[in-house]
Amino acid sequence: MNNLRAVPIRHSSAGTGPDTPADAGTDQASTGLAGWFVARFRRARGLVALAIILATVALPPFAQAQVDSSAWPNRPLRFIVGYAAGGPADTMARLIAPLMAKELGQSIVVDNRPGASGALGVAAVMQSEPDGYTLLYAAVSEITVAPAVSKVAYDPQKDLAPIALAVRSPFILVASNHFPPNTLAELVAYAKAHPRDTSYASYGTNSINHLAGERFKQLTGIDSTHVPYKGGAQAVPDLISGRVQFEFDVPASTMKLLQAGQLKAIAVASPQRLTTLPSVPTTAEAGLPAMQVSSWQALFAPAKTPAAVIDRLNAALRKALASPEITEALATRGLSAGGGSPADLAAMVATELEAWRSVAPLVGGDKP
């Protein structure tokens, strides 16, 4: 852009100006008229050239970029992670990156952009060229939770191109041992018989398990009180003692408590039972199929990334997820591998956004 120079626009000296030859002398009429047409032509040609240059400059970077999918990738890639190093998303991104790099033949650098619950990472990817070299390794919070309940400066369905689900962890409906119900049906019946006498815990207002609790209330018609904590660990003592009766949480936070008999599992909010809790029914088996909640991570690219590049990234991610290294890492963390197509991820995001938007008014979200 710094090499651009203004295109000169020249006017003929014949006559008094470029717009009329009327003042040309009688003896010079023929010459003046010709000069006037030459001036008009030169001016028009200059304006067209200037318009083309300005139009090109005005185009966003991705509109000017031409990606040769057959030669891609020919340089290193970046995973943008909207969270600090050492967190769950960062840890999995760093496990997956080298395996995808091996498949693609180029290194992948993990670039942490923490802040605003992952939104800064989204912004960094949105501003990147859609050439397949800058990708977003995202979590559920910035993709479906925040856009559903808050005013954010992006639309995940328009500004991002889905690649594939990486990992997921279904939520478990756990309850205090002091709480009489042992099944989902018993819990609903008890809560309806004792309105406002039951309560559920969450990580905090507008957190995913807060939304899960409100979604559960919406689907079952119960009226339980939300008790927000500053994190999952802070809720555990009150759950064990029975000060709050139940909570939706991930296996990584609850498995040891369940195995030690300090809490009990009511149902798993996923389509399949957990291999680590084979006797615990799913919410669908318990009669509430619409109650599906999970924490997940997935890979996205900027919108308008070529389909051929998306397909190669999808294949590389799926191969990485099938590796023994990832299988072992997921098992120790209570996670399951994702996979599927870009269309599968897009459908999941759309379903979750619809569900969370339906409960946004119930959680006090500021989404208009």
C-alpha positions in Angstrom: 0.0 0.0 0.0 2.9 2.4 0.7 4.1 2.0 -2.9 0.9 3.5 -4.3 1.2 6.9 -6.0 -1.6 9.2 -7.0 -2.6 8.9 -10.7 -2.1 12.3 -12.4 -5.1 13.8 -14.1 -4.1 16.1 -16.9 -6.2 18.8 -18.7 -5.8 20.1 -22.2 -4.5 23.7 -22.6 -7.0 24.3 -25.4 -10.0 26.3 -24.4 -10.7 27.5 -20.9 -11.2 24.2 -19.2 -11.8 20.5 -19.6 -15.6 20.8 -19.7 -16.2 23.1 -22.7 -14.4 24.0 -25.9 -16.6 27.0 -26.4 -13.9 29.7 -25.9 -11.6 28.3 -28.5 -10.8 30.8 -31.3 -12.5 30.6 -34.7 -9.3 29.8 -36.5 -8.4 27.2 -33.9 -11.8 25.6 -33.6 -10.7 22.3 -35.1 -7.6 22.1 -32.9 -9.4 23.2 -29.8 -12.2 20.7 -30.2 -9.7 17.9 -30.7 -7.7 19.0 -27.6 -10.9 19.1 -25.6 -11.7 15.4 -26.5 -8.1 14.4 -25.7 -8.3 16.1 -22.3 -11.6 14.4 -21.5 -10.2 11.0 -22.5 -7.1 11.4 -20.4 -9.1 12.5 -17.5 -11.5 9.6 -17.7 -8.7 7.1 -18.1 -6.9 8.6 -15.1 -10.1 8.4 -13.0 -10.7 4.8 -13.9 -7.2 3.8 -13.0 -7.5 5.6 -9.7 -10.9 4.0 -9.0 -9.4 0.5 -9.6 -6.5 1.2 -7.3 -8.7 2.6 -4.5 -11.1 -0.3 -4.8 -8.2 -2.8 -4.4 -6.9 -0.9 -1.4 -10.3 -0.8 0.2 -10.8 -4.6 -0.1 -10.2 -6.5 3.2 -7.0 -8.6 3.2 -8.8 -11.9 2.8 -10.6 -10.7 -0.4 -7.2 -10.0 -2.0 -5.7 -13.3 -0.9 -5.7 -16.2 -3.3 -5.0 -19.5 -1.6 -3.5 -22.3 -3.7 -5.1 -25.2 -2.0 -2.9 -27.7 -3.8 0.3 -26.1 -2.4 -1.2 -25.6 1.1 0.4 -25.7 3.6 3.8 -24.3 2.7 4.6 -22.6 6.0 3.9 -23.1 9.7 0.4 -22.8 11.1 -0.9 -21.2 14.3 -3.5 -22.4 16.9 -4.9 -19.3 18.6 -6.1 -20.3 22.1 -8.1 -17.7 24.0 -7.0 -18.9 27.4 -3.8 -18.9 29.5 -1.1 -21.5 29.1 -1.7 -24.6 31.3 -5.5 -24.5 31.2 -7.7 -27.3 29.8 -8.0 -25.8 26.3 -4.3 -25.0 26.0 -3.2 -28.4 27.3 -5.3 -30.2 24.7 -4.2 -27.9 21.9 -0.6 -28.6 22.7 -1.2 -32.3 22.6 -3.1 -32.2 19.3 -0.9 -29.7 17.5 2.3 -31.8 16.9 0.2 -34.8 15.7 -1.6 -32.6 13.2 1.7 -31.0 12.2 3.1 -34.5 11.4 0.1 -35.2 9.1 0.3 -31.8 7.4 4.0 -31.6 7.0 4.3 -28.2 8.7 4.8 -27.2 12.3 1.9 -25.7 14.4 2.6 -23.1 17.0 0.2 -22.6 19.9 -0.4 -18.8 20.5 -2.2 -17.9 23.7 -4.4 -14.8 23.7 -6.1 -15.0 27.1 -8.9 -12.6 28.1 -12.6 -11.9 27.9 -13.5 -15.6 28.4 -11.9 -16.5 25.1 -13.3 -13.6 23.1 -9.8 -12.1 22.4 -8.8 -15.4 20.7 -11.9 -15.2 18.5 -11.1 -11.6 17.5 -7.5 -12.5 16.6 -8.7 -15.2 14.2 -11.4 -13.1 12.7 -8.8 -10.5 11.8 -6.6 -13.1 10.1 -6.6 -14.0 6.5 -8.8 -17.1 5.7 -5.9 -19.0 4.2 -5.7 -21.9 6.7 -2.6 -20.8 8.5 -4.3 -19.2 11.6 -6.9 -21.3 13.4 -8.9 -21.0 16.5 -8.7 -23.8 19.1 -11.9 -22.8 21.0 -13.9 -23.9 24.0 -17.7 -24.0 24.4 -17.7 -20.7 26.4 -16.8 -18.4 23.6 -18.7 -20.3 20.8 -22.1 -21.0 22.2 -22.4 -19.7 25.8 -21.2 -16.1 25.6 -22.9 -15.3 22.2 -26.2 -16.7 23.5 -26.4 -14.7 26.8 -24.1 -11.7 26.2 -23.4 -8.9 23.7 -20.2 -10.0 21.9 -18.5 -8.5 18.9 -18.8 -11.6 16.7 -21.2 -14.2 15.4 -19.7 -17.7 15.6 -21.9 -18.9 12.8 -20.9 -16.1 10.3 -17.4 -15.2 11.4 -15.9 -18.7 11.8 -15.7 -21.8 9.6 -16.1 -25.0 11.6 -13.4 -27.7 11.1 -14.2 -30.4 13.6 -15.0 -31.2 17.2 -11.8 -32.0 19.1 -12.9 -33.3 22.5 -15.9 -33.3 24.7 -16.9 -34.0 28.3 -20.6 -34.7 29.1 -22.0 -33.2 32.2 -23.3 -35.4 35.0 -26.2 -34.6 37.2 -24.8 -35.2 40.7 -26.6 -34.8 44.0 -25.9 -34.8 47.7 -26.3 -38.1 49.5 -28.6 -36.1 51.9 -31.0 -35.5 49.1 -33.7 -38.2 49.0 -34.1 -38.7 45.2 -32.0 -41.3 43.4 -33.3 -41.0 39.9 -34.2 -38.2 37.6 -37.9 -38.8 37.8 -37.7 -38.8 41.6 -35.7 -35.6 41.6 -38.3 -33.9 39.4 -41.2 -35.2 41.5 -39.5 -34.1 44.7 -38.7 -30.6 43.4 -42.4 -30.2 42.3 -43.6 -31.3 45.7 -41.2 -28.9 47.5 -41.2 -25.8 45.3 -38.3 -23.4 46.1 -37.0 -25.9 48.7 -34.4 -27.3 46.4 -31.3 -25.6 45.0 -28.5 -26.3 42.5 -24.9 -25.1 42.4 -23.0 -23.5 39.5 -19.5 -22.2 38.8 -21.0 -18.7 38.7 -23.7 -16.6 37.0 -23.9 -17.2 33.2 -21.5 -20.2 33.4 -22.3 -23.2 31.4 -23.6 -25.2 34.3 -25.7 -22.3 35.4 -27.3 -22.4 31.9 -27.6 -26.2 32.3 -29.5 -25.8 35.6 -31.9 -23.3 34.0 -32.4 -25.5 31.0 -33.2 -28.4 33.3 -35.8 -26.3 35.1 -37.2 -25.1 31.8 -37.6 -28.7 30.5 -39.0 -30.2 33.7 -41.1 -27.3 35.0 -39.4 -27.4 38.5 -38.6 -24.3 40.5 -35.1 -24.7 42.1 -33.0 -21.9 43.4 -29.7 -21.1 41.7 -26.7 -20.8 44.1 -23.6 -19.4 42.2 -20.1 -20.1 43.5 -16.7 -18.7 42.4 -15.8 -22.0 40.9 -16.6 -25.7 40.9 -14.3 -26.5 43.9 -16.1 -24.0 46.1 -19.4 -25.7 45.6 -18.2 -29.2 46.7 -18.4 -28.8 50.5 -22.0 -27.5 50.3 -23.0 -30.3 47.9 -21.5 -32.9 50.2 -23.2 -31.4 53.3 -26.5 -31.0 51.6 -26.7 -27.2 51.8 -27.3 -27.3 48.0 -29.0 -30.4 46.6 -27.6 -31.0 43.0 -25.4 -29.7 40.2 -24.4 -30.4 36.6 -20.6 -30.9 36.4 -18.0 -32.7 34.3 -16.4 -36.1 35.2 -13.0 -34.5 35.8 -14.5 -32.6 38.8 -16.9 -35.2 40.1 -15.5 -38.7 39.4 -13.3 -39.0 42.5 -16.2 -37.8 44.7 -18.6 -40.3 43.1 -16.1 -43.1 43.5 -15.5 -42.2 47.1 -19.3 -42.2 47.8 -19.3 -38.6 48.8 -21.8 -37.7 46.0 -24.3 -39.7 43.9 -24.9 -39.6 40.2 -28.4 -39.2 38.9 -27.9 -39.1 35.2 -25.4 -38.4 32.4 -26.5 -35.5 30.1 -25.2 -37.2 26.9 -26.5 -39.6 24.2 -24.3 -42.5 25.6 -23.5 -43.7 29.0 -20.0 -43.2 30.4 -17.7 -46.2 30.4 -16.5 -45.0 33.8 -20.1 -44.9 35.1 -21.7 -47.8 33.3 -24.7 -48.1 35.7 -25.7 -44.4 35.5 -28.4 -43.8 32.8 -28.4 -41.1 30.3 -30.9 -38.3 30.5 -32.5 -39.7 27.4 -32.9 -43.1 29.0 -34.4 -41.3 32.1 -37.0 -39.7 29.9 -35.5 -36.3 29.2 -33.7 -36.6 25.8 -33.5 -32.8 25.2 -31.3 -32.4 28.2 -27.9 -32.7 26.5 -25.0 -30.7 28.0 -21.3 -31.0 27.5 -18.1 -29.1 27.8 -16.1 -29.3 24.6 -13.3 -27.9 22.5 -13.2 -27.6 18.7 -11.1 -26.2 15.9 -12.3 -23.3 13.7 -10.9 -21.2 10.8 -11.8 -17.7 9.7 -14.9 -17.5 7.6 -14.3 -17.9 3.8 -11.4 -20.3 4.3 -11.4 -22.5 1.1 -13.3 -25.8 1.5 -10.3 -27.8 0.3 -8.2 -26.5 3.1 -11.0 -27.1 5.7 -11.2 -30.7 4.5 -7.5 -31.3 4.9 -7.5 -29.8 8.4 -10.5 -31.9 9.3 -8.8 -35.1 8.1 -5.6 -34.2 10.0 -7.5 -33.5 13.2 -9.5 -36.8 13.0 -6.3 -38.7 12.5 -4.7 -37.0 15.5 -7.7 -37.8 17.7 -7.4 -41.5 16.7 -3.8 -41.7 17.9 -2.8 -43.7 21.0 -1.3 -40.6 22.5 -4.6 -38.7 22.5 -6.6 -41.8 23.5 -4.5 -42.2 26.6 -4.5 -38.4 27.4 -8.3 -38.2 27.1 -8.9 -41.3 29.3 -6.9 -39.7 32.1 -8.9 -36.5 31.9 -12.4 -37.9 31.6 -12.8 -36.7 28.1 -13.9 -38.4 24.9 -12.6 -37.8 21.3 -14.6 -35.7 18.9 -14.2 -35.9 15.2 -17.0 -35.8 12.6 -17.4 -33.4 9.7 -17.4 -29.6 9.6 -21.2 -29.9 9.0 -21.5 -31.9 12.2 -19.8 -29.2 14.2 -21.9 -26.5 12.6 -25.1 -28.4 13.5 -24.0 -28.9 17.1 -23.2 -25.2 17.4 -26.5 -24.2 16.0 -28.4 -26.6 18.3 -26.6 -25.3 21.4 -27.0 -21.6 20.5 -30.8 -22.2 20.2 -30.9 -24.0 23.5 -28.9 -21.4 25.4 -30.7 -18.4 23.8 -34.0 -19.9 25.1 -32.7 -19.7 28.7 -30.9 -16.4 28.3 -33.8 -14.4 29.8 -33.8 -16.7 32.7 -30.2 -16.2 33.7 -30.3 -12.4 33.3 -28.2 -12.3 30.1 -27.7 -9.0 28.4 -28.3 -10.3 24.9 -30.9 -8.1 23.1 
